[in-house]
Amino acid sequence: MINTIGFNLKKYRLLKNLSKMKLAEAADLHFTYISQIERGLRKNLSVLKLKQITDTLGVTLDDIVCKNT
């Protein structure tokens, strides 16, 4: 699941043409947090922080958490 979240986060970030830094600034997070999620290094994800990211990207939690088929 961690890898799916990271993959989807990066996919939607790139679709919105945002750098990790710009996404982090807009979501009021540190860019290393975004980077760690995308690389699957962040094992304990905060649901509230993930919600901040999805709101910033304009996607749902399902878009980020669910495996795309």
Rosetta constraint file for C-alpha pairs under 8 A:
AtomPair CA 1 CA 5 HARMONIC 6.24 0.50
AtomPair CA 1 CA 65 HARMONIC 7.17 0.50
AtomPair CA 2 CA 6 HARMONIC 6.25 0.50
AtomPair CA 2 CA 37 HARMONIC 7.63 0.50
AtomPair CA 2 CA 40 HARMONIC 5.69 0.50
AtomPair CA 2 CA 42 HARMONIC 7.84 0.50
AtomPair CA 2 CA 43 HARMONIC 6.87 0.50
AtomPair CA 3 CA 7 HARMONIC 6.01 0.50
AtomPair CA 3 CA 38 HARMONIC 7.63 0.50
AtomPair CA 3 CA 39 HARMONIC 7.51 0.50
AtomPair CA 3 CA 40 HARMONIC 5.30 0.50
AtomPair CA 4 CA 8 HARMONIC 6.04 0.50
AtomPair CA 4 CA 64 HARMONIC 7.49 0.50
AtomPair CA 4 CA 65 HARMONIC 6.57 0.50
AtomPair CA 4 CA 66 HARMONIC 7.15 0.50
AtomPair CA 4 CA 67 HARMONIC 6.05 0.50
AtomPair CA 5 CA 9 HARMONIC 5.92 0.50
AtomPair CA 5 CA 37 HARMONIC 7.34 0.50
AtomPair CA 5 CA 38 HARMONIC 7.32 0.50
AtomPair CA 5 CA 64 HARMONIC 5.32 0.50
AtomPair CA 5 CA 65 HARMONIC 5.15 0.50
AtomPair CA 5 CA 66 HARMONIC 7.62 0.50
AtomPair CA 6 CA 10 HARMONIC 6.21 0.50
AtomPair CA 6 CA 37 HARMONIC 5.15 0.50
AtomPair CA 6 CA 38 HARMONIC 3.72 0.50
AtomPair CA 6 CA 39 HARMONIC 6.11 0.50
AtomPair CA 6 CA 40 HARMONIC 5.80 0.50
AtomPair CA 7 CA 11 HARMONIC 6.15 0.50
AtomPair CA 7 CA 38 HARMONIC 6.11 0.50
AtomPair CA 8 CA 12 HARMONIC 6.15 0.50
AtomPair CA 8 CA 63 HARMONIC 7.28 0.50
AtomPair CA 8 CA 64 HARMONIC 5.15 0.50
AtomPair CA 8 CA 65 HARMONIC 7.55 0.50
AtomPair CA 9 CA 13 HARMONIC 6.00 0.50
AtomPair CA 9 CA 37 HARMONIC 7.94 0.50
AtomPair CA 9 CA 38 HARMONIC 6.43 0.50
AtomPair CA 9 CA 64 HARMONIC 5.94 0.50
AtomPair CA 10 CA 14 HARMONIC 6.04 0.50
AtomPair CA 10 CA 38 HARMONIC 5.96 0.50
AtomPair CA 11 CA 15 HARMONIC 6.16 0.50
AtomPair CA 12 CA 16 HARMONIC 6.21 0.50
AtomPair CA 12 CA 57 HARMONIC 6.99 0.50
AtomPair CA 13 CA 17 HARMONIC 6.29 0.50
AtomPair CA 13 CA 18 HARMONIC 5.49 0.50
AtomPair CA 13 CA 19 HARMONIC 7.27 0.50
AtomPair CA 13 CA 20 HARMONIC 7.73 0.50
AtomPair CA 13 CA 23 HARMONIC 7.40 0.50
AtomPair CA 13 CA 57 HARMONIC 6.83 0.50
AtomPair CA 14 CA 18 HARMONIC 5.86 0.50
AtomPair CA 14 CA 19 HARMONIC 7.49 0.50
AtomPair CA 16 CA 57 HARMONIC 7.17 0.50
AtomPair CA 18 CA 22 HARMONIC 5.88 0.50
AtomPair CA 18 CA 23 HARMONIC 6.01 0.50
AtomPair CA 19 CA 23 HARMONIC 6.20 0.50
AtomPair CA 20 CA 24 HARMONIC 6.00 0.50
AtomPair CA 20 CA 31 HARMONIC 5.76 0.50
AtomPair CA 20 CA 34 HARMONIC 6.33 0.50
AtomPair CA 20 CA 35 HARMONIC 6.78 0.50
AtomPair CA 21 CA 25 HARMONIC 6.13 0.50
AtomPair CA 21 CA 30 HARMONIC 7.79 0.50
AtomPair CA 21 CA 31 HARMONIC 5.11 0.50
AtomPair CA 22 CA 26 HARMONIC 6.12 0.50
AtomPair CA 23 CA 27 HARMONIC 6.04 0.50
AtomPair CA 23 CA 31 HARMONIC 7.66 0.50
AtomPair CA 23 CA 34 HARMONIC 7.96 0.50
AtomPair CA 23 CA 53 HARMONIC 7.57 0.50
AtomPair CA 23 CA 56 HARMONIC 7.35 0.50
AtomPair CA 23 CA 57 HARMONIC 7.91 0.50
AtomPair CA 24 CA 28 HARMONIC 5.84 0.50
AtomPair CA 24 CA 29 HARMONIC 4.76 0.50
AtomPair CA 24 CA 30 HARMONIC 5.52 0.50
AtomPair CA 24 CA 31 HARMONIC 4.95 0.50
AtomPair CA 24 CA 33 HARMONIC 7.94 0.50
AtomPair CA 24 CA 34 HARMONIC 6.58 0.50
AtomPair CA 24 CA 53 HARMONIC 7.93 0.50
AtomPair CA 25 CA 29 HARMONIC 6.11 0.50
AtomPair CA 25 CA 30 HARMONIC 7.17 0.50
AtomPair CA 25 CA 31 HARMONIC 7.53 0.50
AtomPair CA 26 CA 56 HARMONIC 6.53 0.50
AtomPair CA 27 CA 52 HARMONIC 5.57 0.50
AtomPair CA 27 CA 53 HARMONIC 5.57 0.50
AtomPair CA 27 CA 56 HARMONIC 5.81 0.50
AtomPair CA 28 CA 52 HARMONIC 7.94 0.50
AtomPair CA 29 CA 33 HARMONIC 6.95 0.50
AtomPair CA 29 CA 34 HARMONIC 7.81 0.50
AtomPair CA 29 CA 49 HARMONIC 7.91 0.50
AtomPair CA 30 CA 34 HARMONIC 7.07 0.50
AtomPair CA 31 CA 35 HARMONIC 6.21 0.50
AtomPair CA 32 CA 36 HARMONIC 5.93 0.50
AtomPair CA 33 CA 37 HARMONIC 6.30 0.50
AtomPair CA 33 CA 42 HARMONIC 7.54 0.50
AtomPair CA 34 CA 38 HARMONIC 6.27 0.50
AtomPair CA 35 CA 39 HARMONIC 6.20 0.50
AtomPair CA 36 CA 40 HARMONIC 6.08 0.50
AtomPair CA 36 CA 41 HARMONIC 4.87 0.50
AtomPair CA 36 CA 42 HARMONIC 5.14 0.50
AtomPair CA 37 CA 41 HARMONIC 5.99 0.50
AtomPair CA 37 CA 42 HARMONIC 5.06 0.50
AtomPair CA 37 CA 43 HARMONIC 7.97 0.50
AtomPair CA 37 CA 45 HARMONIC 7.93 0.50
AtomPair CA 45 CA 49 HARMONIC 7.55 0.50
AtomPair CA 45 CA 50 HARMONIC 7.13 0.50
AtomPair CA 46 CA 50 HARMONIC 6.13 0.50
AtomPair CA 47 CA 51 HARMONIC 6.05 0.50
AtomPair CA 48 CA 52 HARMONIC 6.32 0.50
AtomPair CA 49 CA 53 HARMONIC 6.38 0.50
AtomPair CA 50 CA 54 HARMONIC 6.25 0.50
AtomPair CA 50 CA 61 HARMONIC 7.63 0.50
AtomPair CA 51 CA 55 HARMONIC 5.99 0.50
AtomPair CA 51 CA 61 HARMONIC 6.72 0.50
AtomPair CA 52 CA 56 HARMONIC 6.20 0.50
AtomPair CA 53 CA 57 HARMONIC 6.22 0.50
AtomPair CA 54 CA 58 HARMONIC 5.86 0.50
AtomPair CA 54 CA 59 HARMONIC 5.15 0.50
AtomPair CA 54 CA 60 HARMONIC 5.84 0.50
AtomPair CA 54 CA 61 HARMONIC 6.28 0.50
AtomPair CA 54 CA 64 HARMONIC 7.56 0.50
AtomPair CA 55 CA 59 HARMONIC 6.33 0.50
AtomPair CA 55 CA 60 HARMONIC 7.34 0.50
AtomPair CA 59 CA 63 HARMONIC 6.23 0.50
AtomPair CA 59 CA 64 HARMONIC 7.70 0.50
AtomPair CA 60 CA 64 HARMONIC 6.83 0.50
AtomPair CA 61 CA 65 HARMONIC 5.93 0.50
AtomPair CA 62 CA 66 HARMONIC 5.35 0.50
